[in-house]
Amino acid sequence: METHRHLELKRIAAAWLLSRGCLAVAPEVTAPIPRFRLDVAGYGEGRRLPDESGRRPPPQPRTVAIECKQVRSDFIRDSRARERLLKEREMLEQRCAFLEETHVRHHEPHLRESGSSLFTEMEAWDFAGSRLASYRETMERLTRVEQALYKETKFCTMARYRLADELFVMAPPGVLTRRELPRGWGLVLCPEALLRGRPRPIEDLIAMFTEAAPEEDVPGFASSPVKFRRRLIRNIAIAATREAYRGQMAPPGTVQLSLPGFGPAAGPQRVESGTHGSST
């Protein structure tokens, strides 16, 4: 059963994405790898710099995924093995990065998505498609460590295969530290004052502490492979449509407004005959 506090975190996460320029957001979005579900995901368009001819390329689609954690026990296992697991995770991540740079790129050049970036060194690589035994074995070990550390494998898989362009954990202050974050994930701190459910000015959203994942911690590439980006954008549309029509069983003459806004959702609104309900 989802708690009110976790639901409120998701609503704040959706509003935060909109405040950052996302054009579409939705809760409970299926990840590009279907066995995972994301708390909140959004889609936006990043502007590109002009090329050598002075022409500005079309906007680059960008996807963002947010996982909301209300208490520490939701996120990480607190045990005497935690420090050992963190060190083992760091070692395996370094091993993966080494294999990607020296083996996968060399032996499997077909995994590079040519044209995915203006700069060759920033082009996306589909490391999920690698068939190198040493790389897959290391990934399996990393997955087991993450499962022991975080109770689930979502974080490692989302970052390693770059299932979204940007990845964030949203949590109240004190729930986790920067070092405890999985590699490739950023952190958004949601002040307790924003979790009380009252409408707040947009400035409060923009001012929330945000720390993106360091560029050197983004494994392999800085953007999501095209196939994963397309799947996630499609899944955001599906989830947003589901959310918009969630109130279709409301009493006759009403429409359920269920928007991922800032503050509590509006209840059923009376629709006068001959008019259309709208919301902003």
N, C-alpha and C positions, 0 to 999 in steps of 0.2 A: 504494500500500500504506500503510495507516494505521500510524503508529508507536505503540509502547507508551506513549510520553509523551503523545501526543495523546489516546489512549484513556483514560489516567488523568485527564487534564484534564476530559474529558467526564464521567467517573464522579464527580469532585469537584464539577463543576457541577451534576449531578443531585442529589447529596447536599446541596449548598448551597441549592438551590431547596426541597428538603424541609424543611431547617432554617428557612427563611423562611416556612413555612406553606403551601407548595403542596400540593394534594391529589393531584395526578397529575403525573408527569414522564416523559419518554421521550427517548431519543437518536434522531438521524437522522429528524427530523420534517419532513414536507413543508410548506412555507410556504403561506399562503393563496393566493399566486400560485405555481402549481405548479412553475415552472422553478427555484425555489430550494429548498434543503434546509437545515434548521437543525441545528446540532450537538446542541443540547439545548433542549427547550421544556417549560414547565410551566403548570399551571392552578391557580388558587386563587380564594378568594372574599374580597373586601374588605368590611368592615362599613361601613354608611352611618350618618351621624348622624341623629337623629330629625328629622322635619319639623316644621312649625309646630303641627300637632295633637298632637305628642308621640309619634307612631307612628314606629317604626323600619322603614324600607323593607327589602325583601329584600336579602340580600347581593349585591354587585355582582361578577359574574365578572371575573377579571383574568387576562391571559395574559402570560407572560414568555418571551423568546427569548434564548439565549446562544450566541455564537460563540466557540470556543476557538482561541487562537493560541499555539503553543508557541515560535516564534521570529519575529523581526522580519520576515524575508523571506517568511513566510507571509501577512503582513498588508499591508505597504506597500512600494511600489517605492522603493528608495533610489537617487535619481539627482539630477543637477544641476537637473532640472526640478521637484523636489519642492516647493520653496518657492513657485515660481510657480503650481503646480497648487493648493497649499493656499490661496493668496490668491484664485485664480480661483474655487475652490470656495466660499469665504466670500462672494464677490461674488454668485455665482449663487444661493446659498441665501438671501441677503438679497433678491434680486430675486424669487424664488419666494414668500417670505413677504409681500412687498409686493403681488404680484399676487393672492395668496390673500385678503388683507385688503381690498383696494380693488376687485378685479375679480370674482374667483370668487364671493365671498360676495354681491356686489351683483347680478351677472348670472345666477348659477345657484343661487338659494336652495333649489332642489329637492334639492341635494346635502347639505343639513343633515339630520341624523338627529334629528328632534324627539323629546324624551323620553329621550334617551340619557344625560342628566345632570340633576341637580336644579337646576343653574344654567345658564341659557341660554348664557352666554359660554363654558361648558365643554362644550357639546354637540359631538358628533363630526361631522366633515364628510368626505364621501367625495370627496376631491380627485382620487382616481384616475379618477373618472368625468367630470372636467372636459373640455369640448370647446373651450375658449378657445385659439385658435391661439398667442397670445403665451405663455400658461402652458405649453402642451405643448412649444413650441420651447425655452423655458428649461429645462424638465425634461430634454429630450433632450441639451442642452448639458451639463447637470449630470451626466447619466449617462455621457457620454463622458469628462468630467474624472475621474469616480470610477473608471472603468475604467482610465484611465491611471495613477491614483494608487494604487488598491488591488487592481488585477488583476481585479476583478470588480465587478458593479453591485449586488450584494446589499445592501450597507450603505445606500446612498442610497435604494434602492427601499423597503427595510423601514422606514426612518424617515420618508420623505416620505409614504408612503401608510399609515403606522402599522399595519403588519401584525400587531403585537403591542402590548400596552399598555406593556410595559417592554422595553427592549433593552439588553443588556450584552455587552461583550467580556471574556472571562476569559483572563488571561495571566500568566506569571511576571513579577516585577518587572524593569524595564529593557527590556521588549520594545517598548513604545510610550509616548508622552506623551499627556497630556490633550488637547493641541492637535491631535494627529494623529488623534484619534478622529473618526469621522464624526459630523456633527451629529445629535443625538437619541439617541446611544448613551452608556451609562454604562460604567464600568470596574470590574472585580473583579480584584484582585491575588491570585494564588495563590502563597503562599510555597513555595520550593523544598522545604522540609521536608515539605510535604504531598504532593509528587509522588514520594516514595520508595516509595509503594505499601503502607505499613503502616497498619493501622487507627489512627484518631486520635479523640480525644474530640470530642463535638459542639461543645464550646466553641471548638475550633480553627476550625471552619467559621464559626460566628457571628462570630468575631473577625476574619475576613478583611477587609482593606481594601476598602471599596465606595464608589464615587462615582457616584451616579445622574446621568443627564443633567440639566443645569440646566433648570428649567421654561421659561425663555425660549428654550432651544434645541430644545424639542419643537415641531416644525413643525405649525402649524395647530390642533392640538387635543391634549388630554391623555389621550385614551383611543382605543382602536381602534374603528373602525366595527363595528357589530353583525355584519354579514355576514362580515367578516374574522375576528372573534373566534370566531364559530360554526365557521367552517372550520378554524381552528387547533385549537380544542378537539376537534373531530372527528378531526383528523389526529394529535393527541396520543394519543387513544384507540386509533387504528389502529396507531400505532408502538409503543405500550406493549403491545398484544396481540401484535404480531409479536415483540417482545423476549421476552415471557413464554413464547411457544411455540417459541422458537429451539432449545431443547434437546429437542424432541419426537423427534428421531432418535437419542437416547442409547441405550446398550445396554439390553436388556430388564431390568426390575427397578430401573432408576435413573431419576431425574428431574434434568434440568440446571437448577440454580438460577442464573439470570442476572439479578440484580437490580442496579439502578444505585446500589449502596451505597457506603459509604466504605471504600476499600481493595480488594484483589483480589477478583474474583468467586469464589464458591464453586464447586468442581468437582461432578461428578455425585455425587448422594447416594443411598445405598441406601434403597429404600422397602420396608418389611416388608409381607408379605402381610396384607391386611385392615386396613391403616392408611393414612392419608393423609399425605403429606409436607407440611410447612408451613414457612414462614420468617417471620422478623420482622426 
